Amino acid sequence: MSEVSSHAVQHQAPTGFIRKHVFSLDHKVIGKQYYALALVAVVTGMMLSWLMRIHLVWPNAPIPGLHFLSKAGAPGNVMTPEFYLSLMTMHGTLMVFFVLTNAPFAAFGNYFLPIQIGAEDMAFPRFNMMSFWTTFLAFVVLMAAFFVPDGPPIAGWTAYAPLSAVGGDAGPGEALGQTLWGVSIFIFCIASLLGALNFIATTLDLRAKGMTLMRMPICTWAWFITSCISLLAFAVLMPACLLLILDRVAGTSFFIPSNLVISDRLQPHSGGSPLLWQHLFWFFGHPEVYIAILPAMGIVSHILINSMRKPLLSAKVIIYCMMGIGFMSYMVWGHHMFVSGMNPFSSLAFSFPTLMITIPATLMTLIWLGSLYGSKLRITAASLFALGFLSMFVSGGVSGFFLAQPAIDIYLHATYFVVGHFHMVMGVAAIFGVFAGTYFWFPKMTGHMMSESLGKLHFWGTFIGTYCIFMPFHYLGLAGNVRRYSAFTDDFLVPLIPLHKFITYAALFTGAVQLIFLFNLVYSRFKGAPAPDNPWECTSLEWTMPSPPPFDNFGGKHPVVYHDPYQYGMTNAAGGDYIMQTSPEASPTGD
Amino acid sequence: MSEASVAVGGHAAGMMEASPFAIPSKKLVMWLFIISDAVTFGAMLFAYGYVRNASPDWPHPFQFSPSIVNVMLMTFILVTSSLTMLIAVNHAKTGNKSMAMRWTYITVALGLVFAALHIREWMGMIGQGVRPFQNPWGASLFGATFFSITGLHLLHVVGGVIALTVVAMRYGRGRYTGDDIEIWGLYWHFVDLVWMFVVPLVYLLNVAR
């Protein structure tokens, strides 16, 4: 830990392009870099999903230009079933790791966690820079799978063994592509662990005077709890990837059983267990769901409080619920494995805590809804997306009650019901949190306001579009539509094809709506109205500084905090209805 | 001046909220790393237990002599190195720089002896025909688990040897403080502690009957 930089006297911003924008130590630049990487990943991942959706309903139609992506995977521009699986794997991996982990947690967390606690940077800026560039390396290694001869892997983002472990016999992409996948995720784990260490140390050690733990905004808490979860979750995925790579390159058989015949060839492995991979993977994989959703919960709480102009019914209960969810997330991984052949008694043992974990989640939802009741909500693009988050979280969460019970899950597990469930509750809900955060913090990050009308248009298009995509998934699943099939043209699922067509149109529509967001992002960055210091009349520390914040955040001074960030709905000295955290005036509530 | 000491400086001057653990950021990060790394070793040992229980023909190749004698010797050396590390940390705390450096270097030397004995043992195993994918006695995963678990531990020992050397040198030149010796001492004790799990689980469970 050679943290011997001259940070303490580094009140002058670096001037060179490389130090300022590329290998920057500034947490704000690193936050934006994470955001940009997530943006690239989400656009790529979304385009892959369009290709999949188009192939699902017109399986024999050529997609112009597809052979540029893979010669073997798209002869005559028609996607092969195997290439469909490659695209699905890359879609899942990009979205889960490089979007849902990076955008709400690493991007916004990096930018705003230090500011919200009154620090001038992260505790270890050099670590921070390494975290980002290690993540970037992981991204490059993953994308390289598109350019190797046999293409990206086909084993899905969960990389279930033995398919992922035996090598080229298992199909296209399972030779070099899957190895690149393993290496990429291994590198990603290192980056996430570095980031988690830094976030925890920063939160505990660099709080401004008066910023007690309970005075931290809910989103700071969410980032803090999320980093605690990552610290343990990625520590298990890392050795799991190591063992997977060993199986693939060193001939070991951790995840490969004896007498396995694949592609008419007896595999030269013996004694391993595919279930072991599922245990190790889901011990990471379930907490990962909360790594994606907790920061969104935090961001949404922050924005709702600000838009309602009153505190939540209880901020403390929200924070304790997030802690409870974080703790319990380690006890429920087996609910992903009800149909894996695991002992049915284990299913029972995992089902119970899975139903338990819905209690804090429900409690949080009730607090959000109860607080909204009777409040005069300011309708902005940010608050609309926060409401959209609640809607998605509830709609996606309710199907979780069904899936938590082995008896029902056995029927639904390998169907679109599960796909619909996790896309809504983990994917779209977390993305709505990111959108809300973007509309809320963009003025602070760039010094320009975003267009509110375009933002509201973007919201309604996305909200309606995503419901049109993912709600029918539940029906498809109940009707027995299995996952991971590349076409349904010649079996009992033919009657469902019109619904699939509707979903594909909805997906293309929702994707097109995102162009409004991208346009808004770029246009407002350069042409947006100049942002005042505190456009939303918010109480937390980031709104005490100029927009955009100067290099050293607080100008070398240590801010002093007098209140918790929930001081809304009173009259302050200047006639406003809120008291800043840094304002020394007395609050009527005494907090 | 490091970021970590900025935090400490801020605390001393009363400009910042006190850290709940009242330790420097660097030491906190080392503790967090140890927690995370313990989970990583835990996952490796879990995987080992999983495949070991699932294999009816798990081999028990370790003879009392030379294998277990060698492991006892290695254990003795590693535990002793924890003791010498403690002495170094105590000297660093009282500000006795040369003694702290000397005892850190002795720890490094013991770490190197441990690594050498370990590599010699590995060579012996490889000579007997043990590979990650096969061995002469039974379940093929024996070699895979043996080499991956002890290999990961050996990697930690070698990493610790390098880190302690660098830290001691920089401490000597005044770039690092006694705190850094203590922080890397924590790491060294952790590596020692991991070995206390590896010995019974990987060696003693597999003694020849």
Interface residues (C-beta under 8 A of the other chain):
Chain A: M1 E3 V4 S5 S6 H7 A8 V9 G118 D121 M122 A123 F124 P125 L193 A196 L197 N198 I200 A201 L204 D205 L206 R207 A208 K209 G210 M211 T212 L213 L231 L232 F234 A235 V236 M238 P239 A240 L242 L243 L246 A250 G251 T252 S253 F254 P268 H269 S270 G271 G272 S273 L276 H279 L280 F283 H558
Chain B: M1 S2 E3 A4 S5 V6 A7 G9 G10 G14 M15 M16 E17 S19 P20 F21 S25 K26 L28 V29 L32 F33 I35 S36 D37 V39 T40 G42 A43 M44 F46 A47 Y50 V51 A54 S55 R131 P132 F133 A139 S140 L141 G143 A144 S148 L152 R175 D180 I183
